[in-house]
């Protein structure tokens, strides 16, 4: 997984421009899909979140 704009990331990499990273709100749908019933039949696939 690529980096995501979080407070923890900013603390770990203070010189990194956070504007170059996706906001967690912009990628959450992929993770919610995997958590829900719509993904029960999903197996062996790569999910692109970013």
Long-range contacts (C-beta under 8 A, 24 or more apart in sequence): 1-49, 2-50, 22-50
